[in-house]
Amino acid sequence: MQVEFHGAAGEVTGSMHLVEVAGRRVLLDCGMLQGRRELEARNFAPFPFDPAALDALVLSHAHIDHIGRVPRLVAQGFRGPVFLQRATADLLPVMLEDAASLAESDAERGNRHRDPEQPPQPPLLTRHDVARVLPLLRPLDYDARTAIAPGVEIALRDAGHILGSSIVELWGDGRKLVFSGDLGPKGTPILCDPCAIEEADLVLMESTYGDRDHRDRIATVHELGEVFEHAWRERGNVLIPAFAVGRSQELLYWFARYWDEWNLGRWRVFLDSPMAGKVVRIYDRHHELFDEQARAVWRQRPSPFRLPNLHFTESTQESMAINSIDSGAIVIAGSGMANGGRILHHLRHRLGRRDTHVVFVGYQAEGTIGRRLVERVPWVRIHGHDYRVNAQVHTVGGLSAHTDQQGLMEWYGHFRGTPPLVLVHGEDRAREALAGEIGQRTGAHVMLARPGMRCTV
């Protein structure tokens, strides 16, 4: 069994790992690179392998940095089955269609300002490309061991990161590989805890927060309530960049849980994302994947997805109208790293106002507007124009959908015999810190994945 690394190998985004086993070629994830402009430009590069020669694709979950290049893979010749958890299969069309819409808009905007002597730049993916992916999907339940090619089997285990997120166990050639996907923290609302795995010959593990531990979740939630109170006293608005899958739903969960304590009935709450509204409906169809506490909250009133003052804004006109609200609005909008989507329009209108509170509730990749804002820069550039940052910026790190250093070490600690470990999906500082801690405590052989690196077991 041999693994070759082609994405999320030195950075957080772009997950893509090629496994050659039993004479077959299986790709784990096919994600989009996100962040700096030069990083995102690599999404247009040809794949470093022949897509038509792949026997199968296995997807760990529906975030764009794990699925965003699947339409390009199909457009360039892949025709094999795509294996994924059932909830992920429901989420994938929503995520990819939104990404295609953004890509088409970005290409159209860029081509308006291009050098007339240069050919127009095509979009990274189109809605037609997305439609060609859907017939290839092969949804699986958690814990079902399934043959995906002659001599190759997989099982998907709950990763506790977002709805349908999976740890991938892969068997072939008498060897077993375990790919963590993205691991959620224990005690994450709505979701179950990540499944513990005990046996592997090789482990690929994410390392997003490999160099730090999160704040206590309840303390973080208390901090969020304080931000709302402060913003209300200032007669301001609150902007929350949040991913449409996972973070938006968790925020609504906490809104329902602390409805009275935070006096949320006085606010107007907007989920300003057509995609997030569709995702909410998918979550509502998969209560079987919720933890026991979430099921109890869903039986209470108000239900997280049916708060009496919650507005789902579908159209562009509805989104634009939010900017006319002078105070008393909480706006949850994509994208989570403020590198696209409707949140940019709200930031353009509000960053210059001291009574605006911008709350970041997740990881901000290097090169994104979100990263610049949490680093407290005085100016940011949005859609070609510079905007002064007078708004109050809050980083609420305890709501991350990724587990922290302690959680990663605990998850790896369940394996018997300290199998060799390759760290993916993390910046070098985080990976180096985690490698040092695990190596010192367990004596395990820990490697940092690099593009094109091969590992054989």
C-alpha positions in Angstrom: 0.0 0.0 0.0 1.4 3.4 -1.0 0.1 6.9 -0.3 1.0 10.0 -2.4 0.1 13.4 -1.0 -1.2 16.1 -3.4 -3.1 18.6 -1.2 -3.4 19.8 2.4 0.3 18.8 2.6 1.8 21.9 4.2 -1.4 24.0 4.2 -4.8 23.5 5.7 -6.9 23.4 2.5 -7.0 21.3 -0.7 -7.2 17.9 0.9 -6.2 15.2 -1.7 -4.3 11.9 -1.1 -3.8 9.1 -3.7 -3.7 5.5 -2.4 -2.4 2.7 -4.6 -3.4 -0.6 -3.2 -4.2 -4.1 -4.5 -3.4 -2.8 -8.0 -6.1 -0.1 -7.7 -5.9 3.7 -7.4 -8.2 5.3 -4.8 -8.3 9.0 -4.2 -9.1 10.3 -0.7 -10.8 13.7 -1.0 -10.5 16.2 -3.8 -10.6 19.6 -2.2 -10.2 23.2 -3.2 -7.2 25.3 -2.1 -8.4 28.4 -0.3 -6.5 31.5 0.9 -3.9 33.6 -0.9 -4.5 34.4 -4.5 -1.4 32.4 -5.7 -2.6 29.4 -3.6 -6.1 29.5 -5.2 -4.5 29.8 -8.6 -3.2 26.3 -8.2 -6.8 25.0 -8.3 -6.6 25.5 -12.1 -3.5 23.4 -12.5 -3.8 19.9 -14.1 -4.0 17.1 -11.6 -0.6 15.4 -10.9 -2.1 12.1 -11.9 -4.5 10.8 -14.6 -8.1 11.3 -13.3 -9.3 8.6 -15.8 -7.0 6.0 -14.2 -8.6 6.3 -10.8 -10.7 3.4 -9.7 -12.7 5.2 -6.9 -12.9 8.5 -4.9 -13.7 8.5 -1.2 -14.9 11.8 0.4 -14.5 12.5 4.1 -17.1 15.3 4.3 -18.8 18.1 2.4 -16.6 21.1 3.1 -15.3 22.7 -0.1 -11.6 22.3 0.9 -12.4 18.5 0.7 -14.8 18.3 -2.3 -14.3 21.5 -4.3 -12.2 20.0 -7.2 -14.4 16.9 -7.7 -16.2 18.6 -10.7 -12.8 19.3 -12.3 -11.8 15.7 -11.7 -14.8 14.5 -13.6 -14.4 17.1 -16.3 -10.8 15.7 -16.8 -11.8 12.1 -17.2 -12.7 10.5 -13.9 -15.7 8.2 -14.2 -15.5 6.0 -11.2 -17.8 5.7 -8.1 -17.7 8.4 -5.4 -18.2 6.9 -1.9 -19.4 9.2 0.9 -21.7 9.1 3.9 -25.4 9.6 3.2 -25.7 13.0 4.8 -22.6 14.1 2.9 -24.3 13.0 -0.3 -27.2 15.3 0.6 -24.9 18.2 1.4 -22.5 17.8 -1.6 -24.8 19.2 -4.4 -25.7 22.2 -2.3 -22.1 23.0 -1.5 -20.8 22.4 -5.1 -23.6 24.3 -6.7 -22.9 27.3 -4.5 -19.2 27.1 -5.3 -19.9 26.9 -9.0 -22.1 30.0 -8.8 -19.4 31.9 -7.0 -16.8 30.7 -9.5 -18.9 31.8 -12.4 -19.4 35.2 -10.8 -15.7 35.6 -10.1 -14.8 34.7 -13.6 -17.3 37.2 -15.0 -16.1 40.0 -12.8 -12.5 39.2 -13.6 -13.1 39.1 -17.3 -14.7 42.5 -17.3 -11.3 44.0 -16.2 -8.9 41.8 -18.1 -6.5 43.0 -20.8 -8.5 42.9 -24.0 -5.6 41.1 -25.7 -5.8 38.2 -23.2 -8.3 35.4 -23.6 -11.2 35.3 -21.1 -10.5 33.2 -17.9 -13.0 30.3 -17.6 -14.5 29.6 -14.2 -12.9 27.0 -12.0 -16.1 25.0 -12.1 -19.6 25.5 -13.5 -23.0 24.2 -12.6 -22.9 21.9 -15.6 -19.7 20.4 -14.1 -21.5 19.8 -10.8 -24.4 18.0 -12.5 -21.9 15.5 -14.0 -20.7 14.5 -10.5 -24.1 13.6 -9.0 -24.7 10.3 -10.9 -21.4 9.0 -9.6 -22.3 9.3 -5.9 -22.5 6.1 -3.8 -23.9 6.9 -0.4 -22.9 4.7 2.6 -24.1 4.4 6.2 -21.6 4.8 9.0 -19.9 1.5 10.1 -20.8 -0.5 7.0 -17.7 -2.2 5.7 -17.9 -2.0 1.9 -15.9 -3.3 -1.1 -15.2 -0.3 -3.4 -12.9 -2.1 -5.8 -11.5 -5.7 -6.1 -9.3 -6.2 -3.1 -10.1 -2.8 -1.5 -12.7 -2.2 1.3 -13.6 0.8 3.3 -15.7 1.7 6.4 -16.8 5.2 7.4 -16.8 6.2 11.0 -18.3 9.3 12.6 -15.7 12.1 12.8 -17.9 14.6 14.8 -16.8 17.5 12.6 -20.0 18.4 10.6 -23.0 16.4 9.7 -21.9 13.2 7.8 -18.2 13.9 8.4 -16.2 10.6 8.3 -13.0 8.9 9.4 -12.1 6.6 6.6 -10.8 3.1 7.3 -9.3 1.4 4.1 -8.1 -2.2 3.8 -6.1 -3.8 1.0 -2.9 -5.9 0.4 -3.2 -7.1 4.0 -2.7 -3.5 5.3 -5.1 -1.0 6.9 -4.9 2.8 6.5 -6.9 5.2 8.6 -7.6 8.7 7.4 -9.0 11.0 10.0 -10.7 13.5 7.7 -11.4 16.5 10.0 -12.0 15.6 13.6 -14.4 17.5 15.8 -13.9 18.2 19.5 -15.6 16.1 22.1 -18.9 17.6 23.3 -19.6 19.5 20.1 -23.4 20.4 20.0 -25.6 18.5 17.7 -22.9 15.9 16.7 -21.6 12.8 18.3 -18.0 12.5 19.4 -15.4 11.3 17.0 -15.1 7.5 16.8 -12.0 5.9 18.4 -10.1 3.6 16.1 -7.7 1.0 17.6 -5.9 -0.7 14.7 -4.0 0.7 11.7 -0.8 0.2 9.8 -0.7 3.8 8.8 -2.6 6.9 10.1 -3.2 10.1 8.2 -4.4 12.7 10.7 -5.4 16.3 10.4 -3.4 18.9 12.4 -5.3 22.2 12.0 -4.9 23.1 15.7 -1.9 21.0 16.4 -0.2 23.8 18.3 -2.9 24.9 20.7 -5.8 24.0 22.9 -9.2 25.6 22.6 -10.9 27.6 25.3 -13.6 25.8 27.3 -16.7 25.7 25.1 -19.0 27.0 27.8 -16.7 29.9 28.6 -16.7 30.7 24.9 -20.4 30.6 24.7 -20.6 33.0 27.7 -18.2 35.3 25.8 -20.5 35.3 22.8 -23.4 36.3 25.0 -21.3 39.2 26.4 -20.5 40.4 22.8 -24.3 40.5 22.1 -25.0 42.5 25.3 -22.2 44.9 24.5 -23.4 45.4 20.9 -26.9 46.0 22.1 -25.9 48.7 24.6 -24.0 50.4 21.7 -27.0 50.2 19.5 -24.9 48.3 16.9 -25.0 45.3 14.7 -23.2 41.9 14.9 -21.6 40.3 11.9 -20.6 36.6 12.1 -18.8 35.1 9.2 -19.7 31.4 9.3 -19.5 28.3 7.1 -22.9 27.3 5.8 -22.3 23.7 7.0 -21.6 23.2 10.7 -20.9 26.5 12.3 -24.1 28.2 11.2 -26.2 25.3 12.6 -24.2 25.3 15.9 -24.7 29.0 16.4 -28.4 28.6 16.0 -28.3 25.8 18.5 -26.6 28.1 21.1 -29.1 30.8 20.3 -32.0 28.4 21.1 -30.2 27.1 24.2 -29.5 30.6 25.6 -32.6 32.3 24.2 -33.7 33.8 27.5 -30.2 34.4 29.1 -29.1 36.4 26.1 -32.4 38.1 25.7 -32.3 37.2 22.0 -35.9 38.0 21.4 -35.0 41.7 21.1 -32.7 41.1 18.1 -33.4 40.5 14.5 -31.4 37.4 13.5 -30.5 36.8 9.8 -29.1 33.7 8.3 -28.0 35.4 5.1 -27.1 32.5 2.9 -29.3 30.6 0.5 -27.0 27.7 0.9 -27.2 27.7 4.7 -31.0 27.7 4.5 -30.8 24.5 2.3 -28.3 23.0 4.7 -30.6 23.6 7.7 -33.3 21.6 5.9 -30.8 18.7 5.4 -29.8 18.8 9.1 -33.5 18.6 9.9 -33.7 15.3 7.8 -30.9 13.6 9.7 -31.8 13.7 13.4 -30.6 10.1 13.6 -27.0 11.5 13.5 -27.6 14.0 16.4 -26.4 13.4 19.9 -28.9 12.9 22.7 -28.7 16.5 24.0 -29.4 17.9 20.6 -32.4 15.7 20.2 -33.7 17.1 23.5 -33.1 20.7 22.4 -35.0 20.0 19.1 -38.0 18.9 21.1 -38.0 22.2 23.0 -39.3 25.6 22.0 -38.0 27.6 20.3 -36.4 25.0 18.0 -32.9 26.2 16.8 -34.0 26.3 13.1 -37.4 27.9 13.8 -36.5 30.8 16.1 -39.4 33.3 16.0 -37.1 36.2 14.9 -34.9 34.2 12.6 -35.0 35.3 8.9 -33.7 33.2 6.1 -32.6 35.6 3.3 -32.7 33.9 -0.1 -32.5 36.7 -2.6 -29.8 39.3 -3.2 -32.3 42.0 -2.6 -33.2 40.7 0.8 -29.5 40.5 1.7 -28.9 44.1 0.5 -31.8 45.3 2.6 -30.1 44.1 5.8 -27.5 46.9 5.3 -30.3 49.5 5.9 -30.8 48.2 9.4 -29.0 50.7 11.6 -29.0 48.6 14.8 -30.3 45.4 16.5 -29.3 42.9 13.8 -27.3 39.7 14.2 -26.1 38.6 10.7 -24.7 35.1 10.1 -23.3 35.0 6.5 -20.8 33.0 4.5 -18.0 32.6 4.0 -16.5 31.6 7.3 -13.1 33.0 6.4 -14.5 36.1 4.7 -12.8 35.2 1.4 -16.1 35.3 -0.6 -19.8 35.3 -0.3 -22.3 37.7 1.2 -20.4 38.5 4.3 -18.1 40.7 2.2 -20.9 43.0 1.3 -21.9 43.5 5.0 -18.2 44.1 5.9 -17.9 46.7 3.2 -20.9 48.6 4.7 -20.0 48.1 8.4 -16.3 47.9 8.9 -15.9 51.6 9.2 -18.4 51.8 12.1 -17.2 51.5 15.7 -20.6 50.1 16.8 -20.1 47.1 14.5 -19.0 43.9 16.1 -17.4 41.2 13.9 -17.2 37.8 15.5 -15.0 35.1 14.1 -15.9 31.6 15.3 -13.5 29.4 13.4 -10.1 28.9 11.8 -8.9 31.7 9.5 -6.5 30.5 6.8 -3.4 32.5 5.9 -4.1 35.0 3.1 -7.9 35.4 3.8 -9.6 38.6 4.8 -10.7 36.9 8.0 -7.1 36.2 8.9 -6.2 39.9 8.3 -9.1 41.1 10.5 -8.2 38.8 13.4 -4.7 40.1 13.1 -6.1 43.6 13.6 -5.0 45.3 10.4 -6.2 48.9 10.0 -7.3 48.4 6.4 -8.6 45.5 4.3 -9.2 45.3 0.5 -12.6 44.0 -0.6 -13.6 43.8 -4.2 -10.7 46.0 -5.3 -11.4 48.8 -2.8 -9.7 49.5 0.6 -11.8 49.9 3.7 -10.7 51.2 7.1 -11.4 48.8 10.0 -13.0 50.7 12.9 -15.3 47.8 13.8 -14.6 45.8 17.0 -13.3 42.3 16.0 -13.7 39.3 18.3 -12.1 35.9 18.0 -14.2 33.2 19.7 -12.0 30.2 19.3 -13.8 27.7 21.5 -16.5 27.1 18.9 -14.1 25.5 16.4 -15.4 22.5 14.5 -11.8 21.1 14.7 -10.5 19.4 17.8 -7.4 20.9 19.4 -3.9 19.5 20.2 -5.1 17.6 23.2 -8.0 16.1 21.3 -5.7 15.1 18.4 -3.2 13.4 20.7 -6.1 11.6 22.5 -7.6 10.3 19.3 -4.2 9.0 18.1 -3.6 7.5 21.5 -6.4 5.0 21.0 -4.3 3.2 18.4 -2.5 0.1 19.6 1.3 -0.1 18.9 1.8 3.5 17.8 1.4 3.1 14.0 3.4 5.5 11.8 1.6 8.8 11.5 1.5 11.4 8.7 0.2 14.8 9.6 -1.9 16.6 6.9 -4.3 19.5 6.8 -2.2 21.9 8.9 0.2 24.8 8.6 3.8 23.8 9.4 3.9 25.6 12.8 0.9 23.6 14.0 2.2 20.3 12.5 5.7 20.7 13.9 4.3 21.3 17.4 2.0 18.3 17.2 4.7 16.0 15.8 7.0 17.0 18.6 4.4 16.3 21.3 3.3 13.0 19.9 6.8 11.8 19.2 8.0 12.7 22.7 5.0 11.1 24.5 4.6 7.9 22.4 7.8 7.4 20.4 5.7 7.1 17.2 7.3 7.8 13.8 5.6 11.1 12.8 6.0 12.5 9.3 4.8 15.9 7.8 3.2 15.4 4.4 4.7 17.4 1.5 3.3 17.7 -2.1 4.4 14.6 -4.0 5.7 12.8 -1.0 5.2 9.0 -1.0 4.7 6.8 2.0 4.7 2.9 1.8 3.4 0.4 4.3 
